[in-house]
Amino acid sequence: MIKSFIQNSTVSLKTMRNNLSLLRSALDECITDGLISVNPCIGVNPAKYMRAQDKTNARGENLDIDPITPREEEAILMAANSEPQWKNLFQFWLHTGLRSSELIALKWADIDLINKQIMVVEAMVLGITKGTKTKSGKRLVDLDDAAYNAIVSQKQHTFLENEYVFHDPRTQKHWLSSDSIRKKAWAPVLKKAGVRYRRPYNCRHTFACRHISTNANYWWLANQMGHKSPEMLFKHYGSYMDEFNRSKRPFLEGK
């Protein structure tokens, strides 16, 4: 039944793994209660049973890396001018590469404006604050001028209001999920800017591709993104590294 469920699913591999993790925990409780003797989830590898499909999530969004070009970034930030807190959030995200869960969990206590750094120590999933995704996720992130200016601009909106940096300006409460940002801010701004839609997580991919295109030190970049080593960069952004090595540099050219 579990294998059939996996084979007939249309969710992403990551979502399926999360689903199986929850199911595995529930079935462990069944073993504790003496209802079953073996957990049928043990040893089931979803990657082995999921059918080939285009890389989309449940909302139909493409899961491939699809960075924002410099021209598109300019259009997005201009379209967000009507709501300064949206602009600050997008500009900061595009220039720090934080995971969405880390972005919404960021607190003013984590900001060091003097040294232009932030300390990433927490993540928020479905309104619940927890530790970072991995041990290496706890890290210092350097702020470039764009990220620094976004934080300075955001200070007037939330510094005295709440411990969290980024708020939903409509409710005056901090964002509880990246999905709320996508629905309320990201999608409307992209539409207004005339920019082709892609999921907001591409802000993180944009940060990576920008630095790869300028031949940044891969160990530094891996640390900034919360990876243990550059191995994950090669896994996810290998094609951009190849393009740079051939001197095509498509990202910087905005193509």
C-alpha positions in Angstrom: 0.0 0.0 0.0 2.8 2.4 0.8 4.7 1.7 -2.4 1.5 2.2 -4.4 0.8 5.4 -2.6 4.3 6.7 -3.5 4.0 5.5 -7.2 0.6 7.3 -7.6 1.7 10.5 -5.9 2.2 13.8 -7.8 4.1 15.7 -5.0 7.8 16.4 -5.0 10.4 13.9 -3.7 11.1 16.2 -0.8 7.4 16.4 0.2 7.1 12.6 -0.1 10.0 12.1 2.2 8.4 14.5 4.7 5.1 12.6 4.4 6.8 9.2 5.0 8.7 10.6 8.0 5.5 11.5 9.6 3.9 8.1 8.7 7.0 6.3 10.0 6.7 8.1 13.4 3.0 7.2 13.7 3.6 3.6 12.9 6.4 3.5 15.5 3.7 4.4 18.0 1.7 1.5 16.7 4.6 -0.8 17.5 4.9 0.7 21.0 1.1 0.0 21.5 1.5 -3.6 20.3 -0.8 -3.1 17.3 1.9 -4.1 14.8 5.3 -5.8 15.1 7.2 -4.2 12.1 7.1 -0.7 10.7 6.3 -1.1 7.0 8.0 2.2 6.2 11.4 1.0 7.1 13.6 0.5 4.1 11.1 2.1 1.7 13.1 4.6 -0.5 10.6 7.0 -2.2 13.1 7.9 -4.9 13.0 4.3 -6.1 9.2 4.2 -6.5 8.2 7.7 -7.6 7.3 7.8 -11.2 9.2 10.1 -13.6 7.5 13.5 -13.7 8.3 17.1 -14.4 9.8 18.9 -11.4 6.8 20.6 -10.0 5.3 20.9 -6.5 1.7 20.5 -5.5 1.0 24.1 -6.7 2.4 23.3 -10.1 5.5 25.5 -9.5 8.7 24.5 -11.3 11.2 23.2 -8.8 14.2 23.7 -11.1 16.7 26.4 -10.3 15.4 29.5 -12.0 17.2 32.6 -10.7 16.0 36.2 -11.0 18.1 38.2 -13.5 19.5 41.6 -12.6 16.9 43.3 -14.9 14.1 41.4 -13.3 15.3 42.2 -9.8 15.3 45.9 -10.6 11.7 45.6 -11.9 10.6 43.6 -8.9 12.0 46.1 -6.4 10.5 49.0 -8.3 7.1 47.3 -8.3 7.4 46.7 -4.6 8.0 50.4 -3.9 4.3 50.9 -3.0 4.9 48.6 0.1 8.4 49.4 1.5 8.4 46.3 3.8 7.9 44.0 0.8 10.7 45.7 -1.0 13.0 45.4 2.0 12.2 41.7 2.4 12.8 40.9 -1.3 16.0 42.9 -1.5 17.4 41.3 1.7 16.4 37.8 0.5 18.0 38.2 -2.9 21.3 39.4 -1.4 21.6 37.0 1.5 20.3 33.7 0.1 18.7 32.6 3.4 16.3 29.7 3.4 12.7 30.9 3.6 12.3 29.4 7.1 15.4 31.2 8.3 14.2 34.5 6.8 10.9 34.6 8.6 12.6 33.6 11.9 15.2 36.3 11.8 15.2 38.6 14.8 16.7 42.0 15.5 18.9 40.4 18.1 20.5 38.5 15.3 21.6 41.6 13.4 25.0 43.2 13.7 24.8 46.5 11.8 28.3 47.6 12.9 30.0 44.6 11.3 27.4 44.1 8.6 26.6 40.6 9.6 23.7 38.5 10.7 23.7 35.4 12.8 21.4 32.6 11.5 20.4 30.5 14.5 16.7 29.6 14.0 14.2 28.6 11.4 10.4 28.8 11.5 8.1 26.2 10.0 4.3 26.5 10.2 4.7 29.2 12.9 6.9 27.0 15.1 10.5 28.2 15.8 13.2 25.5 15.8 16.9 25.1 15.1 18.3 25.5 11.7 17.9 22.8 9.1 21.4 21.4 9.6 24.2 21.9 12.0 26.1 23.9 9.4 23.0 26.1 9.0 23.9 28.0 12.2 26.2 30.6 10.7 27.3 34.2 10.2 26.1 35.7 7.0 27.9 38.8 5.5 25.7 41.7 4.3 26.5 43.4 1.1 25.4 47.0 0.5 22.0 46.0 -0.8 21.2 43.7 2.1 22.5 46.2 4.6 20.4 49.0 3.1 17.3 46.8 3.2 17.8 46.1 7.0 18.5 49.8 7.7 15.3 50.7 5.9 13.3 48.0 7.7 14.4 49.2 11.1 11.9 52.0 11.1 9.0 49.6 10.6 9.6 46.8 13.1 12.6 47.5 15.3 10.4 48.9 18.2 7.3 46.7 17.3 8.5 43.1 17.7 11.5 40.9 18.0 11.2 39.7 14.4 12.7 41.7 11.5 10.1 41.1 8.8 6.4 41.6 9.3 3.3 41.4 7.1 2.5 45.1 6.9 -1.2 44.3 6.5 -1.5 42.5 9.9 1.5 44.1 11.7 2.6 40.5 12.7 5.6 38.6 11.7 5.3 36.2 8.8 4.4 32.6 9.8 5.3 30.9 6.6 6.9 31.5 3.2 3.6 30.5 1.6 2.0 33.6 3.2 4.8 35.7 1.6 4.2 34.0 -1.8 0.4 34.6 -1.8 0.3 38.1 -0.3 3.4 39.8 -1.6 5.6 37.8 -4.0 3.0 36.8 -6.6 1.3 40.2 -6.8 4.6 42.1 -7.1 5.9 39.8 -9.9 2.6 40.3 -11.8 2.8 44.1 -11.3 6.5 44.1 -12.4 5.7 42.0 -15.5 8.2 39.4 -14.5 7.7 35.7 -15.3 6.5 33.9 -12.2 8.7 31.5 -10.4 8.6 30.3 -6.8 10.1 32.7 -4.2 12.7 30.2 -3.1 14.6 31.3 -6.3 15.7 34.3 -4.2 18.1 31.9 -2.6 19.1 30.4 -5.9 19.7 33.9 -7.3 22.1 34.7 -4.5 24.1 31.5 -5.3 24.1 32.1 -9.0 25.1 35.7 -8.6 28.3 34.8 -6.7 29.1 31.8 -8.9 28.9 34.1 -11.9 31.5 36.4 -10.3 33.8 33.5 -9.4 33.3 33.8 -5.6 35.2 31.4 -3.3 33.1 28.3 -3.2 33.9 27.5 0.4 32.8 31.0 1.5 29.7 30.7 -0.6 28.8 27.3 0.9 29.3 28.8 4.4 27.1 31.7 3.6 24.3 29.4 2.4 24.6 27.0 5.4 26.2 24.1 3.6 28.9 22.0 5.2 31.1 22.1 2.0 30.9 23.2 -1.6 29.6 19.7 -2.6 26.0 20.9 -2.5 26.9 23.9 -4.7 28.3 21.5 -7.3 25.2 19.3 -7.0 22.6 22.1 -7.4 24.5 24.8 -9.4 26.9 22.7 -11.5 25.5 24.0 -14.8 26.1 27.6 -13.8 29.7 26.8 -12.8 30.2 25.1 -16.2 28.8 28.2 -17.9 31.1 30.4 -16.0 34.1 28.3 -16.9 33.2 28.6 -20.6 33.0 32.4 -20.0 29.3 32.6 -21.2 28.1 34.0 -17.9 24.4 34.0 -18.8 23.2 35.1 -15.4 25.2 38.4 -15.3 24.1 39.1 -18.9 20.5 38.8 -17.7 19.5 36.1 -20.2 
